[in-house]
Amino acid sequence: MQKCRSPLVYEKGDDAMTAQAGEDVASRSGYDLTRKQDQEAFAAHLLAQERRRRTLQRIRVFAVWIALFAILWFVFSFLNIDFGYTVSNAEFVLLGIGVTLGVSLVSIAIASIIALFGALGRLSTNAFFHGLSTFYVSIFRGTPLLVQIFIIYLGLPQIGQQIAARGYPWLGALFILTAIQSGVLALSLNYGAYMTEIFRAGIQSVSHGQWQAAAALGMSRWQTLRLIVLPQAIKIIIPAVGNQFIAMQKDSSLVSVMGVWEITYRANRFARRDSKYMEMFLLAAAIYWVLTIVSEWLLARLEDRMARSDRR
């Protein structure tokens, strides 16, 4: 007979043995599972026990975090890191949060639209649309984001000048973008390529039978996609898009090379002026870390809410 690692879980998870283990625990705790009242009380007992276990685990993890923070603080203090300088200039760097979030939110919205059309192209039987989508995904997934930023910010104006020199100044002006516009465009195109696969997988997760049923009702493919497929696929797509947004918040630091006054650019200004690189970039890293933690918490709440709505 397999040995029990805990009062409730056996090593191989055999259903019959697990059920027997539950009955044994119930009898030892004074519950008679043949009575409905005791069944409900035992279920509440197990739930409370699990909550206590999770609470204790969180406390232990929190204690480990505190210990690690204390160690890092000691090491940095020993190395004469001037945290007073960091605190005194924190407000200036914190003002970049709005720009970072703004760039990330606009970029993820545009990237989602691009990804939707990219996914439809990947799923299309039309050779032109399928080829266009796969070419776009291959180009932007196969080249570094920083290079894409330079091409858009520095390369496009060069093309615009050539077009203007050929007698089309109004058209050439369209290729000259501000730093923020270039950053948003680069992030949108880059993340749109990666998110194309997310949207494609979400759409394909809806059974083909639903397409057939909609066609039998006389609905067009566009109506089927908009009214039946996407509302179901979005439940799979949203968590993955949320993770992409979290990654984009950090990648948005790359737009600092164009002079966009976001978190990294602001930290770098003081770091270079006073040669306080560790002090300022630790501050920038801490801000990005907090933004990531908050975003992950919000995403977890959204996933929980979606899961509860599915159970109703």
C-alpha positions in Angstrom: 0.0 0.0 0.0 1.3 3.5 -0.9 2.3 5.7 2.0 0.5 9.0 2.6 2.6 12.1 2.5 0.0 14.2 4.3 -3.4 13.4 5.8 -5.1 14.1 2.5 -2.8 13.5 -0.5 -1.3 10.2 -1.6 1.8 10.0 -3.8 0.0 8.8 -7.0 -3.3 10.5 -6.4 -5.4 7.4 -6.7 -9.1 8.5 -6.4 -10.2 5.6 -4.3 -7.3 5.9 -1.9 -7.7 9.6 -1.7 -11.4 9.2 -0.9 -10.5 6.6 1.8 -7.9 9.0 3.2 -10.6 11.7 3.5 -12.9 9.4 5.3 -10.1 8.4 7.7 -9.3 12.0 8.5 -13.0 12.8 9.0 -13.5 9.9 11.4 -10.4 10.9 13.4 -11.7 14.4 13.6 -15.1 13.2 14.9 -17.1 13.7 11.6 -19.6 11.1 10.4 -19.6 11.5 6.6 -22.9 9.6 6.3 -24.7 12.6 7.7 -25.1 15.6 5.4 -24.6 18.1 8.3 -21.2 16.5 9.1 -20.3 16.5 5.4 -20.8 20.3 5.2 -19.0 20.8 8.5 -16.0 18.7 7.4 -15.8 20.5 4.1 -15.7 23.8 6.0 -13.0 22.4 8.3 -10.9 21.4 5.3 -11.3 24.8 3.7 -10.3 26.6 6.9 -7.3 24.2 7.2 -6.2 25.0 3.7 -6.6 28.8 4.3 -4.4 28.5 7.4 -1.8 26.6 5.4 -1.7 29.2 2.7 -1.5 32.0 5.2 1.4 30.4 7.0 3.1 29.9 3.6 2.7 33.5 2.7 4.1 34.6 6.1 7.2 32.4 5.5 7.7 33.7 2.0 7.3 37.3 3.3 9.9 36.6 6.0 12.4 35.3 3.4 11.8 38.5 1.3 12.5 40.7 4.3 15.7 38.8 5.1 16.9 39.1 1.5 16.1 42.9 1.5 18.1 43.2 4.7 21.0 41.4 3.2 20.9 43.6 0.1 20.6 46.7 2.2 23.7 45.7 4.2 25.7 44.9 1.1 24.8 48.2 -0.6 25.5 50.2 2.5 28.9 48.5 2.9 29.7 49.5 -0.6 28.8 53.1 0.2 25.7 53.3 -2.1 24.2 56.8 -1.3 20.6 56.0 -0.8 20.0 59.6 0.5 20.9 60.8 -3.0 18.4 58.2 -4.4 15.6 59.4 -2.2 16.2 63.1 -2.8 15.9 62.6 -6.6 13.2 60.0 -6.6 10.4 62.4 -7.3 12.0 63.4 -10.6 12.3 59.8 -11.8 8.8 58.9 -10.5 7.3 61.6 -12.9 8.3 59.3 -15.7 5.8 56.6 -14.7 3.0 58.4 -16.5 4.9 58.4 -19.8 5.9 54.8 -19.3 2.4 53.7 -18.7 1.0 55.9 -21.4 3.4 54.5 -24.0 2.7 51.0 -22.9 -1.1 51.3 -22.9 -1.3 52.9 -26.3 1.2 50.4 -27.7 -0.6 47.3 -26.3 -3.9 48.6 -27.7 -2.5 49.1 -31.2 -0.6 45.8 -31.0 -3.8 43.9 -30.2 -5.5 45.3 -33.3 -2.4 44.4 -35.4 -2.3 40.9 -33.8 -6.0 40.3 -34.6 -5.5 41.0 -38.3 -2.2 39.1 -38.2 -4.0 36.1 -36.8 -6.8 36.2 -39.3 -4.1 36.4 -42.0 -2.3 33.3 -40.6 -5.6 31.4 -40.6 -6.6 32.6 -44.1 -6.6 30.3 -47.0 -5.9 33.3 -49.3 -2.2 33.0 -50.3 -1.7 36.8 -50.3 -3.1 37.5 -46.8 -1.4 34.4 -45.4 1.9 35.3 -46.9 1.6 39.0 -45.8 1.0 37.9 -42.2 3.8 35.3 -42.0 6.2 37.8 -43.6 5.3 40.4 -41.0 5.6 38.0 -38.1 8.9 36.7 -39.3 10.5 40.1 -39.9 9.5 41.6 -36.5 10.1 38.5 -34.5 13.5 37.9 -36.2 15.0 41.4 -35.5 15.9 43.1 -32.3 13.4 45.7 -30.9 16.2 48.3 -30.4 17.1 48.0 -34.1 13.5 48.4 -35.1 13.3 51.6 -32.9 16.4 53.0 -34.7 15.0 52.2 -38.2 11.7 53.9 -37.4 13.1 56.9 -35.6 16.2 57.6 -37.7 15.7 55.6 -40.9 12.2 56.7 -41.8 13.0 60.4 -41.8 15.8 59.6 -44.3 13.2 58.0 -46.6 10.9 61.0 -46.1 13.7 63.4 -47.2 14.2 61.4 -50.4 10.5 61.5 -51.1 10.3 65.2 -50.4 13.2 65.8 -52.7 11.3 64.1 -55.5 8.5 66.7 -55.3 6.2 65.1 -52.7 7.0 67.1 -49.5 3.5 66.3 -48.0 4.2 62.6 -48.4 7.7 62.9 -47.1 6.5 64.6 -43.9 4.5 61.5 -43.0 7.7 59.6 -42.5 9.0 62.1 -39.9 7.8 61.0 -36.4 8.4 62.3 -32.9 10.3 60.2 -30.4 7.1 59.1 -28.6 5.4 58.3 -31.9 8.4 56.2 -33.0 8.5 54.4 -29.7 4.8 53.5 -29.8 5.0 52.4 -33.5 8.0 50.2 -32.8 6.5 48.6 -29.7 3.2 48.1 -31.4 4.7 46.4 -34.5 7.1 44.3 -32.4 4.6 43.0 -29.9 1.9 42.7 -32.5 4.0 40.1 -34.2 4.4 38.0 -31.0 0.7 38.5 -30.1 -0.4 37.3 -33.5 0.3 33.8 -32.3 -1.6 34.4 -29.1 -4.7 35.6 -31.1 -4.3 32.7 -33.6 -4.2 30.1 -30.8 -7.2 31.7 -29.1 -9.3 31.7 -32.2 -8.4 28.1 -33.0 -9.3 27.0 -29.5 -13.0 27.5 -30.4 -14.3 24.3 -31.9 -14.8 24.2 -35.7 -18.3 22.9 -35.0 -19.4 26.4 -33.9 -18.3 27.8 -37.3 -20.4 25.1 -39.0 -23.4 25.8 -36.8 -23.2 29.5 -37.5 -22.9 28.9 -41.2 -26.0 26.6 -41.0 -27.9 29.6 -39.5 -26.9 31.8 -42.4 -24.3 33.8 -40.6 -21.3 35.1 -42.6 -17.7 34.3 -41.5 -17.3 37.9 -40.2 -20.5 37.7 -38.2 -19.4 34.3 -36.8 -16.1 35.7 -35.8 -17.5 38.8 -34.2 -20.5 37.4 -32.4 -19.5 33.8 -31.6 -15.8 33.0 -31.9 -14.1 36.2 -30.5 -16.2 36.4 -27.3 -15.1 32.9 -26.4 -11.5 33.3 -27.6 -11.0 36.5 -25.7 -11.1 34.5 -22.4 -7.9 32.7 -23.5 -6.4 35.8 -25.2 -6.7 38.3 -22.3 -4.4 36.6 -19.8 -1.7 36.2 -22.4 -2.1 39.8 -23.6 -1.8 40.9 -19.9 1.5 39.1 -19.7 2.7 40.9 -22.9 1.7 44.2 -21.3 3.8 43.5 -18.3 6.8 42.7 -20.5 6.1 45.8 -22.6 6.3 48.1 -19.5 9.9 47.0 -19.1 10.8 47.1 -22.8 9.4 50.6 -23.0 12.7 51.6 -21.4 14.3 51.2 -24.8 12.5 54.4 -26.0 14.8 56.3 -23.7 17.5 56.1 -26.4 15.4 58.6 -28.4 15.1 61.0 -25.5 11.6 60.1 -24.3 11.3 61.3 -20.7 10.2 58.0 -19.2 11.6 56.3 -16.1 14.9 55.2 -17.5 15.7 58.4 -19.3 15.1 60.5 -16.2 17.2 58.2 -14.1 20.0 58.3 -16.6 20.1 62.1 -16.6 21.0 62.3 -12.9 23.2 59.2 -13.1 25.4 60.7 -15.8 25.4 64.2 -14.3 26.6 63.2 -10.8 28.1 59.7 -11.7 25.6 58.1 -9.4 24.8 55.2 -11.7 24.1 52.5 -9.1 21.9 54.8 -7.0 19.7 56.0 -9.9 19.4 52.8 -11.8 18.5 50.8 -8.7 15.7 53.4 -8.2 14.6 52.8 -11.8 14.7 49.1 -11.4 12.7 49.3 -8.2 10.0 51.4 -9.9 9.7 48.9 -12.8 9.5 46.1 -10.3 6.7 47.7 -8.4 4.8 48.4 -11.6 5.3 44.7 -12.6 4.0 43.5 -9.2 0.9 45.8 -9.4 0.2 44.7 -13.0 0.5 41.0 -12.0 -1.9 41.5 -9.1 -4.4 43.2 -11.3 -4.1 40.5 -14.0 -4.6 37.8 -11.4 -7.8 39.5 -10.1 -9.0 39.7 -13.7 -8.3 36.0 -14.3 -10.1 35.1 -11.0 -13.1 37.2 -12.0 -13.3 35.6 -15.5 -13.0 32.1 -13.9 -15.9 32.9 -11.5 -18.1 34.1 -14.4 -17.4 30.9 -16.3 -18.6 28.8 -13.3 -21.9 30.7 -13.1 
